[in-house]
Amino acid sequence: IDLTKSEELLRKELQSKWRNQLNSAEKKSLRIVTDYNGLYDDFLLEAYKQMSTEKEFDTLNNYQIKLLFKAYRETNNLFVFLALNQFDEPIAFKVFIGFNKSIIYLMGWVSVEGRSDNAPKLLLWNAIKHFKLHGFLMFDLGGMDPINLPGIAKFKQGLGGSTAKFIERLVSII
């Protein structure tokens, strides 16, 4: 997603169903918070581990994720956004890493409640606005697998960005 575009144009480029669900989410009593200090790390790790087990996909283990979080937090390039319900319980989260004026989507999770409230859409839209405001130029949603994960691919396509193919993606920790 090209973050040099105006906020109005970015919203207009959302697919209509995606935009309608975002409008619905904005009317809910959800609170979006950012966690720069790792207050929610234990929750993130447990929820993500449980989801990866249930959905049977491979991912980094908790130790590796902690190392990644630590490395990017040290350079102020780890961004954690959470949607909290009316009881201040997390119902969705998205984690991003930044470098060279670009943002990459790293991981996310959503509860049943969060899915029905369209919390992931609200989180991504708030993240887009945040990154745009802070001078980031590009937002990379990461890979899409329309064959094995068609729901996630459709979700990402709904944001209206362009598609690029990469032979290999490499993130190095310095």
C-alpha positions as CSV (number, residue, x, y, z in Angstrom):
1,I,0.0,0.0,0.0
2,D,1.4,3.4,-1.0
3,L,1.2,5.5,2.1
4,T,2.1,8.7,0.1
5,K,-1.5,8.8,-1.0
6,S,-4.0,10.9,0.9
7,E,-6.0,9.2,3.6
8,E,-9.2,10.0,1.7
9,L,-7.8,8.2,-1.4
10,L,-6.6,5.2,0.6
11,R,-10.1,4.8,2.1
12,K,-11.7,5.2,-1.3
13,E,-9.5,2.5,-2.7
14,L,-10.7,0.0,-0.1
15,Q,-13.1,-2.6,-1.6
16,S,-16.6,-1.6,-0.9
17,K,-17.4,-4.6,1.4
18,W,-14.1,-4.0,3.3
19,R,-15.0,-0.3,3.7
20,N,-18.5,-1.1,4.9
21,Q,-17.2,-3.5,7.5
22,L,-14.7,-0.8,8.6
23,N,-17.5,1.7,9.0
24,S,-19.4,-0.9,11.1
25,A,-16.3,-1.5,13.3
26,E,-15.9,2.2,13.8
27,K,-19.3,2.4,15.4
28,K,-18.5,-0.3,17.9
29,S,-17.2,0.5,21.4
30,L,-13.8,-0.9,20.6
31,R,-10.7,0.8,21.9
32,I,-7.5,0.7,19.9
33,V,-4.2,0.7,21.9
34,T,-0.6,0.6,21.0
35,D,1.9,-1.4,23.1
36,Y,5.4,-0.1,22.8
37,N,6.7,-1.6,26.0
38,G,5.7,-5.2,25.8
39,L,2.9,-5.1,28.3
40,Y,0.9,-7.5,26.2
41,D,3.7,-9.7,25.0
42,D,2.8,-12.8,27.0
43,F,-0.8,-12.6,25.7
44,L,0.4,-12.1,22.1
45,L,2.7,-15.1,22.3
46,E,0.1,-17.4,23.9
47,A,-2.7,-16.4,21.6
48,Y,-0.6,-16.7,18.5
49,K,0.8,-20.1,19.5
50,Q,-2.6,-21.4,20.2
51,M,-3.9,-20.1,16.8
52,S,-1.0,-21.6,14.9
53,T,-1.6,-25.0,16.6
54,E,-5.4,-24.9,15.9
55,K,-4.9,-23.8,12.2
56,E,-1.9,-26.0,11.7
57,F,0.6,-23.6,10.3
58,D,4.3,-23.3,10.9
59,T,5.7,-20.2,12.6
60,L,8.5,-19.0,14.7
61,N,8.6,-20.4,18.2
62,N,8.1,-18.1,21.2
63,Y,11.8,-17.7,21.9
64,Q,12.4,-16.6,18.3
65,I,9.5,-14.2,18.4
66,K,10.8,-12.7,21.6
67,L,14.2,-12.2,20.0
68,L,12.6,-10.5,17.0
69,F,10.5,-8.3,19.3
70,K,13.5,-7.3,21.3
71,A,15.6,-6.5,18.3
72,Y,13.0,-4.3,16.7
73,R,11.9,-2.7,20.0
74,E,15.5,-1.6,20.6
75,T,15.3,0.5,17.4
76,N,11.7,1.7,18.0
77,N,10.6,-0.3,15.0
78,L,8.2,-2.7,16.5
79,F,4.5,-1.7,16.4
80,V,1.8,-3.6,18.3
81,F,-1.8,-2.5,17.9
82,L,-4.6,-4.2,20.0
83,A,-8.4,-3.9,19.9
84,L,-9.9,-4.1,23.3
85,N,-13.6,-4.7,24.0
86,Q,-15.7,-2.8,26.5
87,F,-14.1,-4.9,29.3
88,D,-10.6,-3.9,28.2
89,E,-10.0,-7.5,27.0
90,P,-7.9,-8.0,23.8
91,I,-10.1,-9.3,21.0
92,A,-7.5,-8.8,18.2
93,F,-4.0,-7.7,17.6
94,K,-1.6,-6.8,14.7
95,V,2.1,-6.6,14.9
96,F,4.3,-4.8,12.4
97,I,8.0,-4.1,12.0
98,G,9.4,-1.0,10.3
99,F,12.6,-0.2,8.4
100,N,13.7,2.2,5.7
101,K,10.3,4.1,5.8
102,S,8.5,0.8,5.1
103,I,6.2,-1.2,7.3
104,I,5.8,-5.0,7.1
105,Y,2.9,-6.9,8.7
106,L,4.4,-9.6,10.9
107,M,1.6,-11.3,12.8
108,G,-1.9,-11.0,14.0
109,W,-4.7,-12.8,15.8
110,V,-8.4,-12.3,16.2
111,S,-11.0,-13.8,18.6
112,V,-14.5,-14.9,17.6
113,E,-15.8,-11.6,19.2
114,G,-13.2,-9.6,17.3
115,R,-14.1,-11.2,14.0
116,S,-17.8,-10.4,14.5
117,D,-16.9,-6.8,15.4
118,N,-14.5,-6.5,12.3
119,A,-11.7,-5.6,14.7
120,P,-8.9,-6.6,12.2
121,K,-10.2,-4.1,9.7
122,L,-10.3,-1.4,12.4
123,L,-6.8,-2.3,13.5
124,L,-5.3,-2.2,10.0
125,W,-7.0,1.1,9.1
126,N,-5.7,2.7,12.4
127,A,-2.3,1.3,11.7
128,I,-2.3,2.7,8.1
129,K,-3.2,6.1,9.5
130,H,-0.6,5.9,12.2
131,F,2.2,4.9,9.8
132,K,1.2,7.5,7.3
133,L,1.3,10.2,10.0
134,H,4.7,9.1,11.2
135,G,6.3,9.4,7.7
136,F,6.3,5.8,6.5
137,L,6.0,5.5,2.7
138,M,5.0,1.8,2.0
139,F,3.0,-0.8,3.9
140,D,3.7,-4.4,3.0
141,L,1.0,-6.8,4.1
142,G,3.2,-9.8,3.6
143,G,2.5,-12.9,1.6
144,M,-0.8,-14.2,0.3
145,D,-1.7,-17.7,-0.5
146,P,-5.1,-17.6,-2.4
147,I,-5.1,-21.4,-2.8
148,N,-4.4,-22.6,0.8
149,L,-5.5,-19.5,2.7
150,P,-8.2,-17.8,0.5
151,G,-9.8,-15.9,3.4
152,I,-6.6,-14.2,4.4
153,A,-5.8,-13.4,0.7
154,K,-9.3,-11.9,0.2
155,F,-8.9,-9.9,3.4
156,K,-5.6,-8.4,2.3
157,Q,-6.8,-7.8,-1.3
158,G,-9.7,-5.8,0.2
159,L,-7.3,-3.1,1.2
160,G,-6.8,-2.2,-2.4
161,G,-3.0,-2.2,-2.6
162,S,-0.9,-3.5,-5.4
163,T,0.4,-7.0,-5.6
164,A,4.1,-7.8,-6.0
165,K,5.8,-11.2,-6.2
166,F,9.0,-11.8,-4.3
167,I,11.3,-14.8,-4.8
168,E,12.5,-14.7,-1.2
169,R,11.7,-12.5,1.8
170,L,14.5,-12.0,4.3
171,V,14.3,-10.1,7.6
172,S,17.7,-9.8,9.4
173,I,18.1,-9.0,13.0
174,I,21.0,-6.7,13.7
